[in-house]
Amino acid sequence: MAIADLRKSDMMAHLLDALDAGKDIGHYGRLVFAMVARHFLSEKELIEHLQKDRDFSEEEARSLYQQVQGKDYNPPRRERVLEWQQQQDFPICPNPDDPDACNVYKDLQFPEEIYEQISEYHEQKGS
């Protein structure tokens, strides 16, 4: 069920397909995957998927998961995904010209506390 939920996002489906094919999705691809997937997959499942990246060990996958979980990173906004994509070869966002593409907040339903954290951040920032 959780993988099916993640696949509602074209970007996450793209990342899952690339991982299933053993492709190197790059540092930021792995980071985006972990930041989003941690809300849908168990720690074990997330680490197993990250290990499918041919250039990423179990130890590295576990470390990335613990970093993202420990710092409680929110899923990145589309703009951040596009910024990160410029810094690596693998295209995280499969269709960057589509203004609706790679917006995980539009495509996926996150736990309510994610939306509350974002709202609190914007209130503190004054925006």
N, C-alpha and C positions, 0 to 999 in steps of 0.2 A: 504493500500500500504506500509506504513512504517513498519508494523510488517512483511509483506512478505519480505521486504528488509532485515530486521534484521535476518530473518530465513535463509538467504543465508550463514550465518556463523553457522557452526555446534555447536560451543560453545554457541552462542546467542540463537539458537533454543533450546539447552539443558537447558539453564537458563530460557527461557520462559516457556518451558514444566514443569520444576520443580516449577516455580512460579504458573503456572496454577493449579498444583496439590497441592498447599498450603505448599510446602516444605520450610524448613529453608535452604536457600542457603549460609548462613554464611555472616559475615561482608564483606569479600573480594569479595564474589560472588555478593553481592549487589553493592559494589563499582564498580566492573568491569561492571556490568549491567548498572549502571548509567553513567559511563564514556563513554560507547559506545552508549547506547540508546538515550542519550540526543541529539544526532545528527540526530535521526530518528523519535523521538516521541515528542509530545508536553509535557509541564511540567505536565499537568493533566494526560495524558496517562502514563507517566513514573511513577508518584507517585502511580497511581492506580495499576500498575503492581507490584511495590515494596511492596505494602500493601498486596498482595496475599501471601507473605512470612508470615507464621503463627506467627512469632516472631517479626514482624515489624509493628509499628503503623503508622497512617497517619502522625503524628507529626514527627516521626523519618524519614519517607520517604521524607517528605518535607525538613527537615533539611539536609539530605544527598544530595538531588537534589540541594539545594541552595549552599552547600559547593562545589560540583563538578562544578556547573555553575559559582559560584563566583570566584573560583580559576582557571577557564577555563582549567581544566585538559584535556589533550589529552588522547585518548584511549590507554590502556597499550599494550606494546609489549608482544609477546608470553612468553618471558623469565620472565617478571614481573608477568604475570598470573600464571606461574608455581611456582614461588617463593611464591606468596601469597597462592596458593593452599596448599602448605606444612604447612601453619599456621592454617588450619581449617579442619574440617571433610568432608564437602561437596566438591565433586570434581568439580571445576569450568570448567576445561578442560576435556571433556569426553574421550579423546583419547590422553593422554600426550606422548605416545610412537611414535606417528606419527609426524615427524618433521614439517609437513605442518599444523597440527591441531592448532587451537586457535590463528591463526594469522589473526586478524580482518582486518589488512591492505591488506591482500591478498584476503579476502573474501568479503569485503564491500567497497563501494565507499563513502568516506567522503567528506565534503565540502573542496574546494581547500585550504582554509586558514589553515586547519589542516596540510596539507603536507608542506605548507610554514613555519609554526611554527616549525615543526620538522626539516626542512632543516636549518632554522636560528639557532636552538639550536645546531645542529651538527657543524655548521660553527663557532659558538662562542666557542664551546668546543674544536675545533681544530681537529675533527675526520672526 
